[in-house]
Amino acid sequence: MTTHAQAEHARAGAARRAGPREWLGLVVLTLPTVLLALDATVLNLAVPHLGADLEPSSTQMLWIVDIYGFMIAGFLVTMGTLGDRIGRRRLLVAGAVGFGAASVFAALATSPEALIAARALLGVTGATLMPSTLALITNMFQDPRQRGLAISAWVTCFSAGIAVGPVLGGVLLEWFWWGSVFLLAVPVMVLLVVAAPLLLPEFRDEDAGRVDLASVALSLATALPVIYGVKRLAEHGLDGVSAGAVVVGAAFGVAFTLRQRKLADPLLDLRLFRNRAFSAALLVLLLGLGVMGGLYLFITQYLQLVEGLSPIEAGLWLLPAAVALIAASSVTPALTRRVRPGYVVGGALLLSVVGYALITQADSSGGLPLLLTGFVLVYTGVSPMMVLGTDLVVGSAPPEKAGSAAALSETGMEFGIALGIAGLGSVVTAVYQDEVAGALPSGLSASAARTAGDSLAGAEAVSQDLSGPLAARLVEPAREAFTHGLNLAAGIAGVIVAVLAVTAMVLLRHVPTAAAEPTGPEAEPPAPDGPVADAAQGA
């Protein structure tokens, strides 16, 4: 290579490396990440409180919890592509304004229907936040090693939000009404709106065409019937309506896919799926976070309804698991310099399997140490998957498609968690209702029996109006039935994650280690797609 060519390569490599402004901008990009983690965890703690205040049915409660993730999943692809076209910073700021307003709406809701609507609006506006942050990180940190560190910091902040959320939410629920947990978003969104124009650059695809509205409609027509079918299946079991909804959604999904193949500027670039590492990482994120997120909801209910902990006590008991998640995400980039990412992800997921196995052995009396130890192992094993899976997905796309790739990554995570809640929730509910049906004490009114037989929260509410001995005969078998449902759900999760561990080791084995790269004047510029491109060639 000539001296002139070496100088050109050195300048190209230097141009691709982020400076102080980008790292300071990363701090701004972590704000919505922390917020969305807070929003997820504090709501789980608030479920018993809003249940007592708004008195939603079990179906309405599932919608309150699930609709947020489902709406995010439904709109992420649209919003990611929209950010590529109108500007990722512009979409981020607009979404922050909408999310703050929707948070106030949720905090002031006076009925289950109003809260469901507010949560749906939070989902739509939240769909603008996460792909924008990931796409901007991809644009700002083009060097593969720096991008890996930035995404690790992004995941670490998400983990910090999970850690702080239960404690902060517990404090708020101890002293204020349940709606206060939603107001946490307001000051964070105000800070984001002020800081983003000052510290974040704007990126857009100048050659992108218009957003295809027919594709947007088809994407929603795919997601929403499937969502409805899964939720009805969780509530009523398999019937013609739930099966029909899934079939209708699948049919629209086929139409959506065919249309994307014909468009010059598709809403979703299906060519991204030709990369085996990209597709495998999406699959692992979808199912791995799905089962973990589904189980998390019922663990928080176990702490409060079975163990009888206050919200703040429950939050403090969850802190060790979140700290383990932070620690694991922090060391993952260093670990992948020596071990291939596929083996890191697969090995960590096997550690999660051990955690799920421990949770299957927890009982309704004295099971807290075993359950929390298992949950620490689950969180530790999930962290490398979040860091490396996200990096593989967003790093595989060209800069102008970063929003679309980030949206797919977030779609996998959000849709997976929502499906996990619905799927594992159906397991817990089915076991609970089956066992409690034959264990209700005599002397209950018909309405009280229906309420107690519907959910553990209902049984706890009914017991408040009963005498001591009768209340004990009601809540003890109810707590035991709920715990048995949790045990079975953990066992199913462990089997799924074990399969994912093997999948990650096989399909991601070609992804190379993040070996240290030269940084001096002789440095060659990084390959356009980094390790993922190498993996695709190796496939």
C-alpha positions as CSV (number, residue, x, y, z in Angstrom):
1,M,0.0,0.0,0.0
2,T,1.4,3.5,-0.9
3,T,2.0,6.2,1.6
4,H,-0.8,8.2,0.2
5,A,-3.2,5.3,0.4
6,Q,-2.1,4.6,4.0
7,A,-2.9,8.2,4.9
8,E,-6.3,8.0,3.3
9,H,-7.1,4.9,5.2
10,A,-5.9,6.4,8.4
11,R,-8.1,9.5,7.9
12,A,-11.1,7.2,7.0
13,G,-10.5,5.2,10.2
14,A,-10.2,8.4,12.3
15,A,-13.4,9.8,10.8
16,R,-15.3,6.7,11.8
17,R,-14.2,6.9,15.5
18,A,-16.5,8.8,17.9
19,G,-15.3,11.7,19.9
20,P,-16.4,13.4,23.1
21,R,-19.5,14.9,21.5
22,E,-20.8,11.5,20.6
23,W,-20.1,10.0,24.0
24,L,-21.9,12.9,25.6
25,G,-24.8,12.4,23.1
26,L,-24.9,8.8,24.2
27,V,-25.8,10.0,27.7
28,V,-28.8,11.8,26.2
29,L,-29.8,8.6,24.3
30,T,-29.9,6.6,27.5
31,L,-32.7,8.8,29.0
32,P,-35.6,7.1,27.1
33,T,-33.9,3.7,27.7
34,V,-33.9,4.2,31.4
35,L,-37.4,5.6,31.3
36,L,-38.9,2.7,29.4
37,A,-37.3,0.2,31.7
38,L,-38.7,2.2,34.7
39,D,-42.1,2.2,33.1
40,A,-42.2,-1.6,32.7
41,T,-41.0,-2.5,36.2
42,V,-43.0,0.1,38.2
43,L,-46.2,-1.0,36.5
44,N,-45.8,-4.6,37.5
45,L,-45.5,-3.4,41.2
46,A,-48.5,-1.1,40.7
47,V,-50.8,-3.9,39.4
48,P,-52.3,-4.8,42.8
49,H,-52.9,-1.2,43.6
50,L,-54.6,-0.1,40.4
51,G,-56.5,-3.4,40.5
52,A,-58.0,-2.4,43.9
53,D,-58.7,1.1,42.8
54,L,-60.1,0.6,39.2
55,E,-61.4,-2.9,39.7
56,P,-60.6,-4.2,36.2
57,S,-61.6,-7.7,35.2
58,S,-58.9,-10.2,34.6
59,T,-59.1,-9.6,30.9
60,Q,-58.9,-5.8,31.3
61,M,-55.9,-6.3,33.6
62,L,-54.1,-8.3,30.9
63,W,-54.9,-5.6,28.4
64,I,-53.5,-2.9,30.8
65,V,-50.3,-4.8,31.2
66,D,-50.0,-6.1,27.6
67,I,-51.3,-3.4,25.3
68,Y,-48.3,-1.2,25.8
69,G,-45.9,-3.8,24.5
70,F,-48.2,-4.9,21.7
71,M,-48.7,-1.4,20.4
72,I,-44.9,-0.8,20.5
73,A,-44.4,-4.0,18.6
74,G,-47.0,-3.1,16.0
75,F,-45.7,0.4,15.3
76,L,-41.9,-0.1,15.7
77,V,-41.3,-1.0,12.0
78,T,-43.3,2.0,10.8
79,M,-41.6,4.3,13.2
80,G,-38.1,3.0,12.5
81,T,-38.6,3.5,8.8
82,L,-40.2,6.9,9.4
83,G,-37.1,8.0,11.3
84,D,-34.9,7.0,8.4
85,R,-37.0,9.3,6.2
86,I,-37.8,12.4,8.3
87,G,-34.8,12.3,10.6
88,R,-34.1,10.2,13.7
89,R,-33.5,13.1,16.1
90,R,-36.7,14.8,14.9
91,L,-38.7,11.6,15.5
92,L,-37.1,11.1,18.9
93,V,-38.1,14.6,20.1
94,A,-41.6,14.3,18.8
95,G,-42.0,10.9,20.4
96,A,-40.7,12.3,23.7
97,V,-43.4,15.0,23.7
98,G,-46.1,12.5,23.0
99,F,-44.9,10.0,25.6
100,G,-44.9,12.7,28.3
101,A,-48.5,13.7,27.4
102,A,-49.7,10.1,27.4
103,S,-48.0,9.5,30.8
104,V,-50.1,12.3,32.3
105,F,-53.2,10.8,30.7
106,A,-52.4,7.4,32.3
107,A,-51.7,8.9,35.7
108,L,-55.1,10.5,35.8
109,A,-57.1,7.6,34.4
110,T,-60.3,6.9,36.4
111,S,-61.4,3.7,34.7
112,P,-59.9,0.5,33.2
113,E,-60.9,1.6,29.7
114,A,-59.2,5.0,30.1
115,L,-56.0,3.3,31.4
116,I,-56.0,0.8,28.5
117,A,-56.3,3.7,26.0
118,A,-53.5,5.6,27.8
119,R,-51.3,2.6,27.7
120,A,-52.0,2.1,24.0
121,L,-51.0,5.7,23.4
122,L,-47.8,5.2,25.4
123,G,-47.1,2.2,23.2
124,V,-47.5,4.2,19.9
125,T,-45.3,7.1,21.1
126,G,-42.9,4.7,22.8
127,A,-42.3,3.1,19.4
128,T,-40.7,6.3,18.3
129,L,-38.1,6.3,21.1
130,M,-36.2,3.1,21.1
131,P,-35.4,2.7,17.3
132,S,-34.4,6.3,17.2
133,T,-31.9,5.9,20.0
134,L,-30.4,2.7,18.6
135,A,-30.2,4.1,15.0
136,L,-28.5,7.2,16.3
137,I,-26.0,5.1,18.2
138,T,-25.3,3.2,15.1
139,N,-24.7,6.4,13.1
140,M,-22.6,8.1,15.8
141,F,-20.5,5.0,16.6
142,Q,-19.5,3.5,13.3
143,D,-16.3,1.8,14.6
144,P,-17.4,-1.8,15.6
145,R,-15.6,-1.8,18.9
146,Q,-16.9,1.6,19.9
147,R,-20.4,0.6,18.8
148,G,-20.2,-2.5,20.9
149,L,-19.2,-0.4,23.9
150,A,-22.0,2.1,23.3
151,I,-24.7,-0.6,22.9
152,S,-23.3,-2.2,26.1
153,A,-23.8,1.1,27.9
154,W,-27.3,1.4,26.4
155,V,-28.2,-2.1,27.7
156,T,-26.5,-1.3,31.1
157,C,-28.7,1.8,31.4
158,F,-31.7,-0.3,30.6
159,S,-30.6,-2.6,33.4
160,A,-30.1,0.3,35.7
161,G,-33.7,1.4,35.0
162,I,-34.8,-2.1,35.9
163,A,-32.8,-1.9,39.1
164,V,-34.0,1.5,40.2
165,G,-37.6,1.0,39.0
166,P,-38.8,-1.4,41.7
167,V,-37.2,0.6,44.5
168,L,-38.4,4.0,43.2
169,G,-41.8,2.6,42.3
170,G,-42.0,1.1,45.7
171,V,-41.3,4.4,47.4
172,L,-44.0,6.1,45.2
173,L,-46.5,3.4,45.9
174,E,-45.8,3.6,49.6
175,W,-46.6,7.3,49.8
176,F,-48.7,8.2,46.7
177,W,-51.4,6.7,44.5
178,W,-50.6,4.3,41.7
179,G,-50.8,6.9,39.0
180,S,-47.7,8.6,40.3
181,V,-45.5,5.9,38.7
182,F,-46.5,7.2,35.3
183,L,-45.5,10.7,36.1
184,L,-41.9,9.7,36.4
185,A,-41.8,10.0,32.6
186,V,-42.6,13.7,32.5
187,P,-39.3,15.3,33.8
188,V,-37.2,12.7,31.9
189,M,-39.0,13.6,28.6
190,V,-38.7,17.3,29.3
191,L,-34.9,16.9,29.7
192,L,-34.7,14.8,26.5
193,V,-36.6,17.4,24.5
194,V,-34.2,20.2,25.7
195,A,-30.9,18.3,25.4
196,A,-31.5,16.4,22.1
197,P,-31.2,19.4,19.7
198,L,-28.0,20.5,21.5
199,L,-26.1,17.3,21.6
200,L,-27.4,14.9,19.0
201,P,-26.8,15.1,15.3
202,E,-29.5,14.6,12.8
203,F,-29.5,11.6,10.4
204,R,-31.9,10.6,7.6
205,D,-31.8,8.7,4.4
206,E,-31.9,11.4,1.7
207,D,-32.7,8.9,-1.0
208,A,-35.6,7.2,0.8
209,G,-39.0,7.4,-0.8
210,R,-42.3,8.0,0.9
211,V,-43.7,5.8,3.6
212,D,-46.0,3.3,1.9
213,L,-49.3,3.7,3.8
214,A,-50.6,0.4,2.5
215,S,-47.7,-1.4,4.0
216,V,-48.3,0.4,7.3
217,A,-51.9,-0.8,7.2
218,L,-50.9,-4.4,6.4
219,S,-48.3,-4.4,9.2
220,L,-51.0,-3.5,11.7
221,A,-53.5,-5.9,10.2
222,T,-50.9,-8.6,10.7
223,A,-50.0,-7.7,14.3
224,L,-53.3,-6.8,15.9
225,P,-55.3,-9.9,15.0
226,V,-52.5,-12.2,16.1
227,I,-52.3,-10.2,19.3
228,Y,-56.0,-10.6,19.9
229,G,-55.9,-14.3,19.1
230,V,-53.0,-14.9,21.6
231,K,-54.7,-12.9,24.3
232,R,-58.0,-14.7,23.8
233,L,-56.2,-18.0,23.9
234,A,-54.6,-16.9,27.2
235,E,-58.0,-16.0,28.7
236,H,-60.5,-18.6,27.2
237,G,-58.3,-21.3,25.7
238,L,-58.3,-22.4,22.1
239,D,-61.5,-21.7,20.3
240,G,-62.7,-20.7,16.8
241,V,-62.3,-17.0,17.5
242,S,-58.7,-17.1,18.8
243,A,-57.6,-19.5,16.0
244,G,-59.4,-17.5,13.4
245,A,-57.8,-14.2,14.5
246,V,-54.3,-15.8,14.3
247,V,-55.1,-17.2,10.8
248,V,-56.3,-13.8,9.6
249,G,-53.2,-12.0,11.0
250,A,-51.0,-14.6,9.3
251,A,-52.8,-14.1,6.0
252,F,-52.2,-10.3,6.2
253,G,-48.6,-11.1,7.1
254,V,-48.2,-13.0,3.9
255,A,-49.7,-10.1,1.9
256,F,-47.3,-7.7,3.8
257,T,-44.3,-9.8,2.9
258,L,-45.3,-10.0,-0.8
259,R,-45.8,-6.3,-1.0
260,Q,-42.4,-5.5,0.5
261,R,-40.7,-7.7,-2.1
262,K,-42.3,-5.6,-4.9
263,L,-41.6,-2.1,-3.5
264,A,-38.5,-0.1,-4.5
265,D,-38.6,1.5,-1.0
266,P,-40.2,-1.1,1.3
267,L,-41.4,-0.4,4.8
268,L,-39.4,-3.4,5.9
269,D,-36.3,-4.4,3.9
270,L,-36.5,-8.2,3.8
271,R,-33.0,-8.5,2.5
272,L,-31.7,-8.0,6.0
273,F,-33.0,-11.5,6.9
274,R,-30.5,-13.0,4.4
275,N,-27.9,-12.6,7.0
276,R,-27.9,-15.7,9.2
277,A,-26.5,-13.9,12.2
278,F,-29.1,-11.2,11.9
279,S,-32.0,-13.7,11.8
280,A,-30.6,-15.9,14.6
281,A,-30.0,-12.9,16.9
282,L,-33.6,-11.7,16.3
283,L,-34.9,-15.2,17.1
284,V,-32.9,-15.4,20.4
285,L,-34.0,-11.9,21.4
286,L,-37.7,-12.6,20.6
287,L,-38.0,-15.8,22.6
288,G,-35.3,-15.2,25.3
289,L,-36.7,-11.9,26.4
290,G,-40.2,-13.2,25.9
291,V,-40.0,-15.9,28.5
292,M,-38.0,-13.8,30.9
293,G,-40.4,-10.8,30.7
294,G,-43.4,-13.1,31.1
295,L,-42.0,-14.7,34.2
296,Y,-41.0,-11.3,35.7
297,L,-44.6,-10.2,36.0
298,F,-45.6,-13.2,38.0
299,I,-42.5,-13.0,40.2
300,T,-43.4,-9.5,41.3
301,Q,-46.9,-10.8,42.1
302,Y,-45.5,-13.7,44.0
303,L,-43.4,-11.3,46.2
304,Q,-46.4,-9.1,47.0
305,L,-49.4,-11.6,47.0
306,V,-47.7,-14.8,48.2
307,E,-44.9,-13.5,50.4
308,G,-46.9,-10.5,51.5
309,L,-44.2,-7.9,50.9
310,S,-44.9,-4.2,50.5
311,P,-44.1,-2.7,47.1
312,I,-40.8,-1.1,48.3
313,E,-39.8,-4.4,50.0
314,A,-40.5,-6.3,46.8
315,G,-38.4,-3.7,44.8
316,L,-35.5,-4.2,47.2
317,W,-35.6,-8.0,46.9
318,L,-35.5,-7.6,43.1
319,L,-32.4,-5.4,43.3
320,P,-29.7,-8.2,43.4
321,A,-31.0,-9.6,40.1
322,A,-30.9,-6.2,38.4
323,V,-27.4,-5.5,39.7
324,A,-26.3,-8.9,38.3
325,L,-27.8,-7.8,34.9
326,I,-25.8,-4.6,35.0
327,A,-22.6,-6.3,35.9
328,A,-23.0,-9.0,33.2
329,S,-23.8,-6.4,30.5
330,S,-20.7,-4.4,31.5
331,V,-18.3,-7.2,31.1
332,T,-19.8,-8.7,28.0
333,P,-17.7,-6.6,25.5
334,A,-14.5,-7.6,27.1
335,L,-15.5,-11.2,27.2
336,T,-16.2,-11.3,23.4
337,R,-12.7,-10.2,22.7
338,R,-11.6,-13.7,23.7
339,V,-14.7,-15.9,23.1
340,R,-16.9,-15.9,20.0
341,P,-20.3,-14.2,20.7
342,G,-22.3,-17.3,19.8
343,Y,-20.6,-19.2,22.7
344,V,-20.9,-16.3,25.1
345,V,-24.7,-16.0,24.4
346,G,-25.2,-19.8,24.5
347,G,-23.3,-20.3,27.7
348,A,-25.0,-17.5,29.4
349,L,-28.4,-18.8,28.4
350,L,-27.5,-22.2,29.9
351,L,-26.9,-20.3,33.2
352,S,-30.4,-18.9,32.9
353,V,-31.7,-22.5,32.5
354,V,-30.2,-23.3,35.9
355,G,-32.1,-20.3,37.3
356,Y,-35.4,-21.3,35.8
357,A,-34.9,-24.8,37.3
358,L,-34.4,-23.3,40.7
359,I,-37.6,-21.3,40.4
360,T,-39.6,-24.5,39.6
361,Q,-38.7,-25.7,43.1
362,A,-39.9,-22.6,45.0
363,D,-43.1,-23.2,47.1
364,S,-45.7,-20.9,48.6
365,S,-44.1,-21.0,52.1
366,G,-40.4,-20.3,52.5
367,G,-39.7,-20.3,48.8
368,L,-38.3,-16.7,48.6
369,P,-34.5,-17.5,48.8
370,L,-34.8,-20.2,46.1
371,L,-36.9,-18.0,43.8
372,L,-34.6,-15.0,44.1
373,T,-31.4,-17.0,43.6
374,G,-32.9,-18.5,40.5
375,F,-34.0,-15.0,39.2
376,V,-30.4,-13.7,39.7
377,L,-29.1,-16.5,37.5
378,V,-31.8,-15.8,34.9
379,Y,-31.0,-12.1,34.7
380,T,-27.2,-12.8,34.6
381,G,-27.7,-15.2,31.7
382,V,-30.0,-12.9,29.7
383,S,-27.7,-9.9,29.7
384,P,-25.1,-11.0,27.1
385,M,-28.0,-11.9,24.8
386,M,-29.3,-8.4,25.0
387,V,-25.9,-6.8,24.4
388,L,-24.7,-9.0,21.6
389,G,-28.0,-9.7,20.0
390,T,-28.7,-6.0,19.6
391,D,-25.2,-5.3,18.3
392,L,-25.5,-8.1,15.7
393,V,-28.9,-6.8,14.5
394,V,-28.1,-3.1,14.2
395,G,-24.5,-3.7,13.0
396,S,-25.6,-5.7,10.0
397,A,-27.5,-2.9,8.3
398,P,-26.1,0.0,6.2
399,P,-26.2,3.4,7.9
400,E,-29.3,4.5,5.9
401,K,-31.2,1.5,7.1
402,A,-30.2,1.8,10.7
403,G,-33.7,2.8,11.8
404,S,-35.3,-0.2,10.2
405,A,-32.7,-2.6,11.7
406,A,-33.1,-1.0,15.2
407,A,-36.9,-1.2,14.8
408,L,-36.6,-5.0,14.1
409,S,-34.4,-5.5,17.1
410,E,-36.9,-3.6,19.3
411,T,-39.8,-5.4,17.7
412,G,-38.2,-8.7,18.6
413,M,-37.7,-7.7,22.2
414,E,-41.0,-5.9,22.8
415,F,-43.2,-8.3,21.0
416,G,-41.4,-11.2,22.6
417,I,-42.0,-9.8,26.1
418,A,-45.7,-9.2,25.4
419,L,-46.1,-12.7,23.9
420,G,-44.3,-14.1,26.9
421,I,-46.7,-12.4,29.3
422,A,-49.7,-13.7,27.4
423,G,-48.3,-17.2,26.9
424,L,-46.9,-17.9,30.3
425,G,-49.8,-15.9,31.8
426,S,-52.2,-18.4,30.3
427,V,-50.2,-21.2,31.9
428,V,-50.3,-19.6,35.4
429,T,-54.0,-18.7,35.0
430,A,-55.0,-22.2,33.9
431,V,-53.1,-23.9,36.7
432,Y,-54.5,-21.5,39.3
433,Q,-58.1,-21.7,38.1
434,D,-58.0,-25.5,37.8
435,E,-56.6,-26.0,41.4
436,V,-58.6,-23.3,43.1
437,A,-61.9,-24.5,41.6
438,G,-61.9,-27.5,44.0
439,A,-60.4,-25.8,47.0
440,L,-62.7,-22.8,47.7
441,P,-64.1,-23.0,51.2
442,S,-67.8,-23.2,51.7
443,G,-69.7,-20.1,52.8
444,L,-68.6,-17.8,50.0
445,S,-71.2,-16.0,47.9
446,A,-71.4,-16.8,44.2
447,S,-69.8,-13.4,43.3
448,A,-67.0,-13.9,45.8
449,A,-66.3,-17.4,44.6
450,R,-66.1,-16.2,41.0
451,T,-63.7,-13.4,42.0
452,A,-61.5,-15.6,44.1
453,G,-61.5,-18.3,41.4
454,D,-60.4,-15.9,38.7
455,S,-57.0,-14.7,40.1
456,L,-54.9,-14.6,43.2
457,A,-55.4,-10.9,43.4
458,G,-59.1,-11.5,43.5
459,A,-58.8,-14.1,46.2
460,E,-56.7,-11.7,48.3
461,A,-59.3,-9.0,47.8
462,V,-62.2,-11.3,48.9
463,S,-60.3,-12.4,51.9
464,Q,-60.2,-8.9,53.3
465,D,-64.0,-9.1,54.0
466,L,-63.8,-12.6,55.6
467,S,-63.2,-13.7,59.2
468,G,-59.7,-14.9,60.1
469,P,-60.1,-18.7,59.8
470,L,-62.3,-18.5,56.6
471,A,-59.8,-16.0,55.0
472,A,-56.9,-18.4,55.7
473,R,-58.8,-21.3,54.2
474,L,-59.2,-19.2,51.1
475,V,-55.8,-17.6,50.6
476,E,-53.6,-20.5,51.5
477,P,-54.8,-22.8,48.7
478,A,-55.0,-19.8,46.3
479,R,-51.3,-18.9,47.0
480,E,-50.3,-22.5,46.6
481,A,-52.2,-22.8,43.3
482,F,-50.6,-19.6,42.0
483,T,-47.1,-20.8,43.0
484,H,-47.7,-24.1,41.2
485,G,-48.6,-22.1,38.1
486,L,-45.4,-20.1,38.4
487,N,-43.4,-23.3,38.8
488,L,-44.8,-24.8,35.6
489,A,-44.2,-21.5,33.7
490,A,-40.6,-21.5,34.9
491,G,-40.1,-25.1,33.7
492,I,-41.5,-24.2,30.2
493,A,-39.3,-21.1,30.1
494,G,-36.2,-23.2,31.0
495,V,-36.9,-25.7,28.2
496,I,-37.3,-22.9,25.6
497,V,-34.1,-21.1,26.8
498,A,-32.1,-24.4,26.6
499,V,-33.1,-24.8,23.0
500,L,-32.2,-21.2,22.3
501,A,-28.8,-21.7,23.9
502,V,-28.0,-24.5,21.4
503,T,-29.4,-22.4,18.6
504,A,-27.1,-19.5,19.5
505,M,-24.0,-21.7,19.6
506,V,-24.8,-23.3,16.2
507,L,-26.1,-20.4,14.2
508,L,-23.8,-17.7,15.6
509,R,-20.6,-19.8,15.7
510,H,-19.2,-18.0,12.7
511,V,-19.4,-14.6,14.3
512,P,-15.7,-13.7,15.1
513,T,-14.4,-12.4,18.4
514,A,-14.2,-8.7,18.8
515,A,-10.4,-8.7,18.6
516,A,-8.5,-5.5,19.5
517,E,-8.0,-3.3,16.5
518,P,-5.1,-1.1,15.8
519,T,-5.7,2.5,16.6
520,G,-2.5,4.2,15.4
521,P,-1.8,6.0,12.1
522,E,-1.4,2.6,10.4
523,A,-4.9,1.4,11.3
524,E,-7.0,0.1,8.5
525,P,-10.6,1.4,8.5
526,P,-13.1,-1.1,9.9
527,A,-15.1,-3.2,7.6
528,P,-18.5,-1.7,6.7
529,D,-20.5,-4.3,8.5
530,G,-18.0,-5.4,11.1
531,P,-18.2,-8.9,12.5
532,V,-21.6,-9.5,11.1
533,A,-20.4,-9.2,7.6
534,D,-17.7,-11.8,8.3
535,A,-20.3,-14.1,9.8
536,A,-22.5,-13.8,6.7
537,Q,-19.5,-14.7,4.5
538,G,-18.7,-17.6,6.8
539,A,-22.3,-18.9,6.5
